Amino acid sequence: MKNKIFLISLIFLILTGCVGISSKGVFGTGVSVAFDPRSLGTQIDDSVMQKNLAARLALRDKSYILTVSTKVLDGKIFVTGKVDDPEEKLQITKLAWEIKGARSVKNDIKIKEDFNFKQSAKDLLITSQLRTAFIFNKKIKATNYQIDTYKKKIFIYGISLTTEERKEVINEAKEILDVEDVIASIVLVEDLRIQKN
């Protein structure tokens, strides 16, 4: 009984969330509403889709709250994290496709391995270095990007205002020491379904 109350409370918190103004934006992490080129309606739709997917994942397995991250941009769902076996990865992909409004699903979930402190510290350092490079590069709107690093592979999600900005983001990532690969899922403003006027 206590588990059900806890789970219902947790889902309620996830779905309602605290709305505030911060550098992470009102409707989610990584993209500020003031600088986001998507229309307000699209931002809200994406936020609802993201919260819906997070709630479904939590219902399936409580550990997904900590181990799986989701991001929705213009109906495109990006999923990252770590799970125990390939079957879970497939089930999460299926759940993502079942979200109303999903246009595509990119699943970058990895299968768990033994914890390696050195590797985790290195990944955190890579992410921090790239975030700092974005902030200091005047050609890049740093708040429009989310960065995840796993085993020296950088995953970048976000919205780019121009192709030059997209190239600059990828080049900055490739310049970070010890990076083995850069996987960029960057949507151009001109490719969005609905844009701000």
C-alpha positions in Angstrom: 0.0 0.0 0.0 2.8 2.4 0.9 4.5 1.6 -2.5 1.3 2.5 -4.4 1.0 5.8 -2.5 4.6 6.6 -3.1 4.4 5.8 -6.8 1.2 7.8 -7.2 2.8 10.8 -5.4 5.9 10.5 -7.5 3.9 10.4 -10.8 1.9 13.4 -9.6 5.1 15.4 -9.0 6.5 14.4 -12.3 3.4 15.4 -14.2 2.8 18.7 -12.4 6.3 19.7 -11.7 7.3 23.1 -10.3 7.1 25.8 -12.9 9.7 28.5 -12.5 11.9 30.7 -14.6 15.5 29.5 -14.8 18.3 29.1 -17.3 16.8 25.7 -18.0 13.5 27.2 -19.2 9.9 26.8 -18.1 9.0 23.7 -20.1 12.0 21.5 -19.7 15.7 21.2 -19.5 18.1 22.6 -22.1 15.9 25.0 -24.0 14.8 28.4 -22.7 11.3 29.5 -23.7 12.5 33.1 -24.4 15.1 31.8 -26.9 13.4 28.8 -28.2 12.4 29.1 -31.9 9.5 26.6 -31.5 6.0 28.1 -31.1 4.7 28.1 -27.6 2.1 25.5 -28.6 4.8 23.2 -29.9 6.9 23.7 -26.7 3.8 22.8 -24.6 3.1 19.7 -26.8 6.7 18.5 -26.4 6.6 19.1 -22.7 3.4 17.1 -22.3 4.8 14.3 -24.4 8.0 14.2 -22.3 6.1 14.1 -19.0 3.8 11.4 -20.4 6.8 9.3 -21.4 8.5 9.8 -18.0 5.3 8.7 -16.2 5.0 5.6 -18.4 8.6 4.7 -17.8 8.2 5.2 -14.0 5.1 2.9 -14.0 7.0 0.2 -15.9 10.0 0.3 -13.6 10.8 2.8 -10.8 14.6 2.6 -11.5 14.0 4.2 -14.9 13.5 7.5 -13.1 17.2 7.6 -12.4 18.6 5.6 -15.3 16.7 6.8 -18.4 16.5 10.3 -19.7 14.1 11.6 -22.3 14.0 14.8 -24.5 11.3 15.7 -26.9 11.9 18.3 -29.7 9.2 19.0 -32.2 7.6 15.6 -31.7 11.0 13.8 -32.0 11.7 11.7 -29.0 15.3 11.2 -27.8 16.0 8.5 -25.1 19.3 8.0 -23.4 20.5 6.1 -20.3 21.4 2.6 -19.2 19.3 -0.6 -18.8 20.1 -4.1 -17.7 19.3 -6.0 -20.9 18.5 -5.5 -24.6 14.8 -6.5 -24.1 14.3 -3.5 -21.8 15.8 -1.2 -24.5 13.3 -2.5 -27.0 10.4 -2.1 -24.6 11.4 1.5 -23.9 11.5 2.2 -27.7 8.0 0.7 -28.0 6.7 2.9 -25.1 8.2 6.0 -26.7 6.4 5.2 -30.0 3.1 4.8 -28.2 3.2 8.4 -27.0 0.6 10.5 -28.8 2.3 12.9 -31.3 5.6 11.0 -31.6 7.1 11.7 -35.0 10.3 9.7 -34.5 12.2 8.0 -31.7 16.0 7.9 -31.4 17.1 5.4 -28.8 20.6 5.8 -27.5 20.2 3.6 -24.4 23.2 1.5 -23.5 23.3 -1.9 -21.8 24.7 -1.6 -18.2 28.1 -2.7 -17.3 30.0 -2.7 -14.0 30.4 0.8 -12.6 33.7 2.4 -13.5 34.5 5.5 -11.4 37.3 6.6 -13.7 35.2 6.4 -16.8 32.3 8.2 -15.1 34.6 11.0 -14.0 36.0 11.3 -17.5 32.6 11.5 -19.0 31.5 14.2 -16.5 34.7 16.1 -17.3 34.0 15.9 -21.1 30.4 17.1 -20.6 31.6 20.0 -18.4 34.3 21.1 -20.9 31.9 21.1 -23.8 29.2 23.0 -21.8 31.8 25.6 -21.0 33.0 25.8 -24.6 29.3 26.4 -25.7 28.9 29.2 -23.2 32.0 31.0 -24.3 31.4 30.6 -28.0 29.4 33.6 -29.2 28.2 31.7 -32.3 26.4 29.1 -30.2 23.2 29.6 -28.2 24.3 27.3 -25.3 20.8 27.0 -23.7 19.4 25.3 -26.8 21.5 22.1 -26.3 21.5 19.1 -24.0 24.7 17.2 -23.6 25.2 13.6 -22.4 28.5 11.7 -22.5 28.9 7.9 -22.2 32.2 6.1 -22.6 33.8 9.1 -24.3 30.9 9.4 -26.8 29.1 12.8 -26.7 25.4 12.9 -27.4 24.1 16.4 -28.3 20.4 17.2 -28.6 19.0 20.6 -29.4 17.8 23.2 -31.8 20.2 25.1 -34.0 19.3 28.5 -35.5 21.5 28.0 -38.6 23.6 25.3 -40.3 26.7 27.3 -39.3 25.7 27.1 -35.6 25.1 23.3 -36.0 28.6 22.9 -37.5 30.2 25.0 -34.8 28.5 22.8 -32.1 29.9 19.7 -33.7 33.3 21.2 -34.1 33.5 22.3 -30.5 32.6 18.7 -29.4 35.2 17.1 -31.6 37.9 19.4 -30.2 37.4 18.1 -26.6 40.3 15.9 -25.6 39.7 12.1 -25.5 36.4 12.2 -27.3 35.9 9.1 -29.4 32.7 10.0 -31.2 30.1 12.8 -31.4 26.5 11.8 -32.0 24.5 15.0 -32.8 20.8 15.1 -33.0 20.4 18.8 -33.8 17.2 20.0 -35.4 17.5 23.2 -37.6 14.9 25.9 -37.0 13.8 25.7 -40.6 13.1 22.0 -40.2 10.6 22.6 -37.3 6.9 22.0 -38.1 5.7 25.2 -36.5 8.0 28.1 -35.7 7.6 31.4 -33.8 6.4 34.3 -36.0 
